Amino acid sequence: MKLSTKARNLRPSPTLTISTRAKQLRADGHKVLDLSLGEPDFPTPTPIRAAAKDAIDKGYTKYTPSAGILPLRQRISSFLRERRGLTYGTDQIVVSTGAKQCLFNAILALVDPGDEVIIPSPYWVSYPSQVEIAGGDSVFVETKLEDNFQIDPDAIERAITPYTKLIILNSPNNPTGAIYTKERVEAIAKLAAKKGIWLLSDEIYDELVYEGAKAHSPFQLCPEAQEKGILINGFSKAYAMTGWRLGYIAAPKPLIKAIRAIQGASTSGTNSIAQHAGVAALDMDRALLEEMRQTFEGRMLFLREKAKELPHVKSSSPQGAFYLMLDFSHYLGMQTPSGQTITSTVDLATYLLEQKYVAFVPGEAFGAPGKLRISYATDKDTLAACIDRTTEALKELR
Ligand SMILES: Cc1ncc(COP(=O)(O)O)c(C=O)c1O
């Protein structure tokens, strides 16, 4: 079978290999502890579920306008105004099948073959895949554990060429948990505005911030950047709605027009029931969100301390999302008790999974060899057991 060039160029992610094997081990009866997940372990809050049931009973089960139902776009517009200080009309907002489709729509609408997209690394794996599908080239700008994975605006400036079409920012960050400082976000927003480059801010984790930290939207700090600015957010993480597939994009009208056309030609928009549930999510008592945020914060503080028990492993101080990125490069080149050499963190993750039934995502998936991502979207007992099992496994390496 001859698949398209685009399909052939998409490499399966190492995440998939680990999670498939984890599922298999679990099916074989092993107690696998899975810290590879990118989704909250909480149920979707009751008012959101109730609104969805109500939507079904009221018969809101037909196609919706491709850009999303007006009540939801109105609510997103007022939410952005009241809570973020940003002005977007309903004609500047499109609701899609998760933030992921919002990203895809934006990238398809902007990026041509030969265009470059600047992406800080470690990065969320879908950014370069989507740029690749659009025919563009990803240009990675490294952030370092020693700098707490902070972005360096000068490094972004050095990466700009005449072909740069777009800069992608994601703060709080997946996979590092870093929140970029106000100064740095502002500097990058000003840089993008000065150079006339599109700036995409993926703010999907903006509610999940800890220890008093605040996530800053570049468009709040530098309104001029909004002219070529794309704000993306969604309901998956803060509202525990991963399976509902609901996200939104806010952008200038000409871009929104193109995105509507792309969405109209592909999915016709996201499902009607989730959209009604989305209105309830933005309306509901925010104490419910705060409860989940506090639980994540408690786990993060616990895990950060507990991870110090891992011998020769370096950690950063994440303040957002639900991930910790740890540096295991000390173990590269070592041998397992059965004589296999650990040449990469894919090997290390495989060893931990096969020997101790602990699943992490290897850094290679995020352009961060030598590192593993731990998700703390799980309870403290599981986190503690994972670190204990990993410590044991590391001590057996020679
Ligand atoms: C950084 C980032 N952006 C976007 C998404 C997509 O979220 P969804 O499509 O579920 O809204 C994710 C999900 O893992 C993510 O980590």
The ligand as a MOL file (V3000), in Angstrom:
LIG
                    3D

  0  0  0     0  0            999 V3000
M  V30 BEGIN CTAB
M  V30 COUNTS 16 16 0 0 0
M  V30 BEGIN ATOM
M  V30 1 C 0.0720 21.8780 25.6010 0
M  V30 2 C -1.2060 21.2620 25.1570 0
M  V30 3 N -1.9640 21.9220 24.2600 0
M  V30 4 C -3.1160 21.4220 23.8150 0
M  V30 5 C -3.5670 20.2020 24.2550 0
M  V30 6 C -4.8460 19.6720 23.6490 0
M  V30 7 O -5.8770 19.5980 24.5160 0
M  V30 8 P -7.3650 19.2220 24.0480 0
M  V30 9 O -7.3110 18.9310 22.5980 0
M  V30 10 O -7.7330 18.0420 24.8620 0
M  V30 11 O -8.1830 20.4330 24.3520 0
M  V30 12 C -2.8310 19.4760 25.1960 0
M  V30 13 C -3.2730 18.1380 25.6410 0
M  V30 14 O -2.5300 17.3270 26.1610 0
M  V30 15 C -1.6150 20.0230 25.6690 0
M  V30 16 O -0.8630 19.3910 26.5650 0
M  V30 END ATOM
M  V30 BEGIN BOND
M  V30 1 1 1 2
M  V30 2 1 2 3
M  V30 3 2 2 15
M  V30 4 2 3 4
M  V30 5 1 4 5
M  V30 6 1 5 6
M  V30 7 2 5 12
M  V30 8 1 6 7
M  V30 9 1 7 8
M  V30 10 2 8 9
M  V30 11 1 8 10
M  V30 12 1 8 11
M  V30 13 1 12 13
M  V30 14 1 12 15
M  V30 15 2 13 14
M  V30 16 1 15 16
M  V30 END BOND
M  V30 END CTAB
M  END
